[in-house]
Amino acid sequence: MNCYDCHAEDRVVPAVAVCHHCGAGLCGDHTTSVWEVVHHASGTGASTLPTRARRLLCTTCAVAGAEV
């Protein structure tokens, strides 16, 4: 699989990750790593885990998530 964003720039670069939201293949230059708090349903409320989860996003999804 090749990087989708590099393909749009007429370059062929192997993908090293997949966007968590849209599923696009990503090279190292087009990958954004974000940390999210994980919540699990626990009885009548939510339990927050002490360790955050890493999410890999493409540039488009990272910008869209930052706007929310």
C-alpha positions as a Markdown table, in Angstrom:
| # | Residue | x | y | z |
|---|---|---|---|---|
| 1 | Met | 0.0 | 0.0 | 0.0 |
| 2 | Asn | 1.2 | 3.5 | -0.8 |
| 3 | Cys | 0.6 | 6.8 | 0.9 |
| 4 | Tyr | -2.7 | 8.4 | -0.3 |
| 5 | Asp | -1.5 | 12.0 | 0.2 |
| 6 | Cys | 1.7 | 11.4 | -1.6 |
| 7 | His | -0.3 | 9.9 | -4.5 |
| 8 | Ala | -2.2 | 13.2 | -4.7 |
| 9 | Glu | 1.2 | 14.9 | -5.1 |
| 10 | Asp | 2.3 | 12.4 | -7.9 |
| 11 | Arg | 4.8 | 10.7 | -5.6 |
| 12 | Val | 5.0 | 7.0 | -4.8 |
| 13 | Val | 5.9 | 6.4 | -1.1 |
| 14 | Pro | 5.1 | 3.2 | 0.9 |
| 15 | Ala | 2.5 | 3.6 | 3.6 |
| 16 | Val | 3.7 | 2.9 | 7.2 |
| 17 | Ala | 0.3 | 3.5 | 8.9 |
| 18 | Val | -3.4 | 3.7 | 8.3 |
| 19 | Cys | -5.6 | 6.6 | 9.4 |
| 20 | His | -7.8 | 5.6 | 12.3 |
| 21 | His | -10.8 | 7.6 | 10.9 |
| 22 | Cys | -10.8 | 7.4 | 7.1 |
| 23 | Gly | -8.5 | 4.3 | 6.5 |
| 24 | Ala | -6.1 | 6.1 | 4.1 |
| 25 | Gly | -2.6 | 4.7 | 3.8 |
| 26 | Leu | 0.0 | 7.1 | 5.3 |
| 27 | Cys | 3.7 | 7.7 | 5.0 |
| 28 | Gly | 5.7 | 9.0 | 8.0 |
| 29 | Asp | 5.5 | 12.6 | 6.7 |
| 30 | His | 1.7 | 12.6 | 6.5 |
| 31 | Thr | 1.0 | 10.8 | 9.8 |
| 32 | Thr | -0.2 | 12.7 | 12.8 |
| 33 | Ser | -0.2 | 11.0 | 16.2 |
| 34 | Val | -2.8 | 12.1 | 18.8 |
| 35 | Trp | -3.5 | 10.8 | 22.3 |
| 36 | Glu | -7.1 | 10.1 | 23.3 |
| 37 | Val | -8.5 | 9.2 | 26.8 |
| 38 | Val | -10.3 | 5.8 | 26.7 |
| 39 | His | -13.6 | 5.4 | 28.4 |
| 40 | His | -15.4 | 2.1 | 29.2 |
| 41 | Ala | -18.9 | 1.7 | 30.4 |
| 42 | Ser | -18.7 | 0.5 | 34.1 |
| 43 | Gly | -21.9 | -0.1 | 35.9 |
| 44 | Thr | -23.9 | 3.2 | 36.0 |
| 45 | Gly | -21.1 | 5.4 | 34.8 |
| 46 | Ala | -18.0 | 5.6 | 32.7 |
| 47 | Ser | -14.6 | 4.4 | 33.8 |
| 48 | Thr | -11.5 | 6.3 | 32.4 |
| 49 | Leu | -8.4 | 4.2 | 31.9 |
| 50 | Pro | -5.1 | 5.6 | 33.3 |
| 51 | Thr | -3.2 | 5.1 | 30.0 |
| 52 | Arg | -4.2 | 7.1 | 26.9 |
| 53 | Ala | -4.5 | 5.4 | 23.5 |
| 54 | Arg | -2.5 | 6.5 | 20.5 |
| 55 | Arg | -4.4 | 7.3 | 17.3 |
| 56 | Leu | -2.8 | 7.8 | 14.0 |
| 57 | Leu | -4.5 | 10.2 | 11.7 |
| 58 | Cys | -4.0 | 11.7 | 8.2 |
| 59 | Thr | -3.6 | 15.4 | 7.9 |
| 60 | Thr | -7.2 | 15.9 | 6.8 |
| 61 | Cys | -8.7 | 14.0 | 9.7 |
| 62 | Ala | -6.3 | 15.6 | 12.2 |
| 63 | Val | -7.3 | 19.1 | 11.1 |
| 64 | Ala | -11.0 | 18.2 | 11.1 |
| 65 | Gly | -10.7 | 16.8 | 14.6 |
| 66 | Ala | -9.0 | 19.9 | 15.9 |
| 67 | Glu | -11.8 | 22.1 | 14.6 |
| 68 | Val | -14.4 | 20.3 | 16.7 |
